[in-house]
């Protein structure tokens, strides 16, 4: 098929106007659903609700937006099956990808199922306390297991509170924190 350019001064074909209008509408839709907007939480909540329905699990979903990060808290019912740290991490990644697919942009998203984030924060605090003891016993540094960026931030904050220095090493899935004396 050959497309001809309109002659100078001629009106562009209607199809060009329709394509231009559709592109503008698509852009406006994406802009209203940009990560950090209110729709990110709704999209993520819908996705999690569908997963809960498929698994025949009950749960209430609360959406919180703070500092450009959307947090979904799933509570109620028997959520033990889903509240394992690895499972929550996988579901968080799937939810983030579902939102990204729908909005076309990256979404900062945190998922908490049945208090899993609080439980993980307690586990990380215990790791830092163990490192404090090891450093007190003369260890030059204590490397921790690889963890997510969210968990690394928590550990950096906990280490600073306990008077330790911390830095991250490694790349990708091997990225981990090393705690050292201040």
N, C-alpha and C positions, 0 to 999 in steps of 0.2 A: 504494500500500500504506500502510495506517495502522498506526502503531506506538503501542501503548498503554503507558502507564507502569504498572508493577505497583502494586497497591493497597498501602497502608501495611501493613507487617508481612509482605507476601507475599515469596516467594523470587523473585529475578530469574531470567528465562529462562536456560536453559543456553547459548544463543547468546551472551549477554553475557559469560558466563564464558569461552567459547572465544575470543571477540574480545579480551578482556582478557589472557588467557594468551598469545595470539599476539603482542599488542603487547609484553608483557613479554619474551617470547623474542626478538623482533626487537630490542628495546632492549639486551638482554644480548649479542646477537650483534654489534651495532654497537659496544658498549662494548669487547668483546674485540678488535675490529678497528680501534679508533681509531688515527689516525695517531700514530706514535711507538711503537706496540705492535709485537710481533714479527711479526704477520701482515702488516703493510704491506710488509715486505721480501719475504715469501713471495709475496704477490699480485703485486708488481712483477716478481719473478724469473720467475714463471709467465708473465706477459704477455710479457716479453722473450724467454723461451725459445720461446714460440709464434711470435713474429716471426722469430727465428733459424731455426726449422724451416720457416716459409713461404719464407724467402729461401734455404733450403738451405745455411745457414752453420753452422759449428761454433763453439762458444764455451763457456767455463766461466764461471759466474756466482758471484761472491762477494758476500755481503751484509754490510755494516758499518753499525752504528747508533752514532752519536756526536752528542751534544748535541741530541737530538731530530730529527736529520736522518738519513735512511736513504740510504746510498750503495750503488749496485750497480756492481760492476766486472766488465766482460765482457772476458775475455782468451782467448788461444788462437785457432788457426785464422787464416784470412785475413779480417780485419775492416776492411781499408782502405776498403771500400765504405761502411761505416757510421761511420767514425771522423772524418769531416769535421765541423767545429765546428757548422755549421748543421744537419746531419743529426742529430748527437747532441742538440742543443737541441730539435729537433722530436720525436725519439723520447722524450726526457725528458718533454716536455710531454704526449705521448700516454700514456706510462706513468703519469704523475701523475694524469691524468684517469681512466684505467682504475682506479687505486687509489681515487680519490675516488668514482667511481661505485659501486664495490663496498662501500666502508666508510661512505659518506655524510659523510665529513669531509675536510678539507684535509690533504694529505700533503706534508711537506718531503722532497723526493726529489732525489737527484743521480745522474746516470748517467755512467759513464766507460766508453767503449768503446775498447779497444785503446790505452789510455794517452792518450786525447784530452784529458783534464783536465790532465795534466802538460804536454802539448804546448801547450795554450792558456795555461797559467800561464807557460811560457817566452816565449810571444809577448807576453803582457801585461807581463812583466818588461822585454822589449826596448822596448815602447812607453814605459814609465816611464823607461828609460835615455835614450831619444830626447828625452823631455820635459826630463829633467835637463840634457841638452846644450843644448837650445833656451833654457831658462831661464838657463843659464850664459852664453849668448850674448846675453842681454838681453831675452828674451821676457817679457812681463808675466804671461802665462798660456798654457797649452796645453790646448785642448779635445780630448777624445778622442771616438772614434766611440761611438754608443750601444751598450750592452752589457747583459747580464743582471745581476740583483742579485747573483748569486754572483760574477760577474766584477768587478763594481764593488767588492765587498768586498775581493777580492784586490788590486785596484789601490789602494784606500785604504790597505791594509796595506803594500803595496810602496812607495807614495809616502811614508808615514810613516817607513819604514826608510831612505829616501834623503834625508830631511830636507825634503820638500816638504809643502805643504798641499794638501788636495784637498777638493772638495765636488761634490755631484751637482746637476745642473740638468735641467730638462725633465720631461716626464710620459710615462708609458707606454713605448711603443717608442722614443721619442726621448730617454729618460733617459740622460744621459751624465755623465762626470766632467770637471771642469776642474782642472788642476794648476797651482799658483801657488808662487812662492817662499815659504819659511817666514818 
